[in-house]
Amino acid sequence: MGSSLDSWDLKKWRKRLGYNQVEAAEALDVHRGAVQNWESEIRPIPLAVKLACEEIERQQKPTSASVVLICTDGPIAQPSMGPYQVSLLRCETFEDCDAAIEAFIQWRLDPAATNPLIFSAADGSVVWDTDELTAECRKRLKL
């Protein structure tokens, strides 16, 4: 999420976590009407809500299941026309997301290692995407 949270960001956050407005309100410890007003742009979204959303999402990230960290030398999503090719530079399994993030902090010293992703080893879903991982690394390195 950027420096402020707008109604669209709030809706995307809610959908990512699989919350309806009632569940989002419960998670944020506010009334459902507050979520409805923010999403309808009737009221501005306070900074405290943005910070709460980030913390709730951070806590929702799996930490005990094994995960797979990959780095490629190009984007994974490519046009459907023409040949499709992604060179996988590194791929390792880790016990948890924290261990994978710490490993990526070391991997990122290689300028060719781009487009990192952390996948759940259980179901193959993306746990941390490239933007989230890059932001988390910057935060941990205090850049």
Wavefront OBJ file of the C-alpha trace (Angstrom):
o trace
v 0.000 0.000 0.000
v 1.212 3.484 -0.773
v 1.550 6.448 1.600
v -2.228 6.807 1.957
v -5.144 4.428 1.697
v -7.980 5.223 -0.685
v -11.317 3.471 -1.111
v -10.019 1.262 -3.910
v -6.987 0.186 -1.830
v -9.279 -0.661 1.081
v -11.500 -2.792 -1.166
v -8.470 -4.587 -2.626
v -7.117 -5.212 0.888
v -10.460 -6.623 1.976
v -10.685 -8.908 -1.096
v -7.076 -10.121 -0.686
v -7.906 -11.283 2.819
v -11.284 -12.683 1.792
v -13.200 -10.330 4.089
v -16.660 -8.927 3.540
v -17.375 -5.480 5.030
v -18.563 -6.957 8.343
v -15.430 -9.097 8.732
v -13.174 -6.173 7.771
v -14.921 -3.992 10.361
v -14.414 -6.680 13.012
v -10.731 -7.040 12.129
v -10.284 -3.252 12.292
v -12.423 -2.984 15.453
v -14.816 -0.457 13.875
v -18.480 -0.517 12.884
v -19.423 -1.899 9.474
v -20.776 1.548 8.593
v -17.271 2.991 8.910
v -15.932 0.536 6.312
v -18.912 1.257 4.082
v -18.367 5.034 4.403
v -14.650 4.715 3.600
v -15.277 2.495 0.580
v -18.010 4.855 -0.670
v -15.657 7.826 -0.200
v -18.124 9.461 2.191
v -15.391 9.776 4.839
v -11.594 9.894 4.446
v -9.683 6.855 5.640
v -7.575 7.662 8.722
v -3.861 6.866 8.747
v -4.452 4.561 11.736
v -6.708 2.397 9.535
v -4.023 2.146 6.847
v -1.481 1.057 9.462
v -3.950 -1.429 10.951
v -4.620 -2.902 7.489
v -0.894 -3.369 6.902
v -0.422 -5.054 10.275
v -3.431 -7.348 9.829
v -2.177 -8.399 6.405
v 1.342 -8.933 7.717
v -0.047 -11.213 10.417
v -2.077 -13.139 7.806
v 1.076 -14.126 5.908
v 1.799 -17.791 6.597
v 4.904 -18.262 8.727
v 4.879 -21.921 9.762
v 4.346 -23.710 6.435
v 7.239 -24.358 4.127
v 7.647 -21.890 1.304
v 9.564 -21.695 -1.961
v 11.616 -18.612 -2.880
v 12.407 -18.098 -6.547
v 14.269 -15.428 -8.494
v 14.155 -15.111 -12.253
v 16.065 -12.957 -14.695
v 12.885 -11.651 -16.307
v 9.198 -11.187 -15.709
v 7.116 -14.305 -15.166
v 4.015 -12.796 -16.804
v 4.662 -12.480 -20.517
v 2.585 -11.754 -23.621
v 0.553 -14.704 -24.853
v 1.833 -14.280 -28.423
v 5.273 -15.639 -29.192
v 7.629 -17.885 -27.256
v 7.426 -17.983 -23.496
v 10.676 -18.261 -21.598
v 11.687 -17.517 -18.041
v 15.152 -18.334 -16.776
v 14.993 -19.500 -13.195
v 18.126 -18.284 -11.454
v 17.487 -19.565 -7.953
v 14.882 -21.727 -6.298
v 15.039 -22.864 -2.688
v 12.613 -24.164 -0.093
v 12.520 -22.621 3.373
v 10.789 -23.504 6.607
v 9.044 -20.127 6.814
v 8.660 -16.729 5.166
v 11.150 -15.012 7.474
v 13.916 -17.413 6.472
v 13.064 -16.947 2.785
v 13.095 -13.156 3.116
v 16.456 -13.235 4.880
v 17.827 -15.428 2.071
v 16.511 -13.023 -0.551
v 18.259 -10.147 1.213
v 21.493 -12.019 0.449
v 20.416 -13.013 -3.079
v 19.582 -9.442 -4.027
v 23.311 -8.646 -4.069
v 23.302 -10.419 -7.455
v 22.070 -7.779 -9.945
v 20.692 -10.488 -12.235
v 18.406 -11.843 -9.505
v 15.144 -10.046 -10.122
v 11.441 -10.802 -9.872
v 11.521 -12.630 -6.523
v 8.417 -14.492 -5.385
v 7.618 -16.577 -2.332
v 5.149 -19.386 -2.964
v 3.388 -21.665 -0.530
v 4.897 -25.128 -0.918
v 1.518 -26.584 0.058
v -0.690 -25.096 -2.670
v 1.562 -23.030 -4.966
v -0.156 -19.734 -4.139
v 1.904 -16.543 -4.095
v 2.561 -15.528 -0.496
v 4.840 -12.534 -1.160
v 4.996 -10.922 -4.603
v 7.933 -8.961 -6.048
v 6.743 -5.549 -4.844
v 5.994 -6.814 -1.320
v 9.365 -8.580 -1.053
v 11.284 -5.562 -2.305
v 9.504 -3.285 0.181
v 10.089 -5.741 3.039
v 13.810 -5.998 2.198
v 14.133 -2.213 2.146
v 12.361 -2.043 5.496
v 14.619 -4.678 7.048
v 17.740 -3.045 5.606
v 16.388 0.392 6.600
v 16.894 1.777 3.070
l 1 2 3 4 5 6 7 8 9 10 11 12 13 14 15 16 17 18 19 20 21 22 23 24 25 26 27 28 29 30 31 32 33 34 35 36 37 38 39 40 41 42 43 44 45 46 47 48 49 50 51 52 53 54 55 56 57 58 59 60 61 62 63 64 65 66 67 68 69 70 71 72 73 74 75 76 77 78 79 80 81 82 83 84 85 86 87 88 89 90 91 92 93 94 95 96 97 98 99 100 101 102 103 104 105 106 107 108 109 110 111 112 113 114 115 116 117 118 119 120 121 122 123 124 125 126 127 128 129 130 131 132 133 134 135 136 137 138 139 140 141 142 143
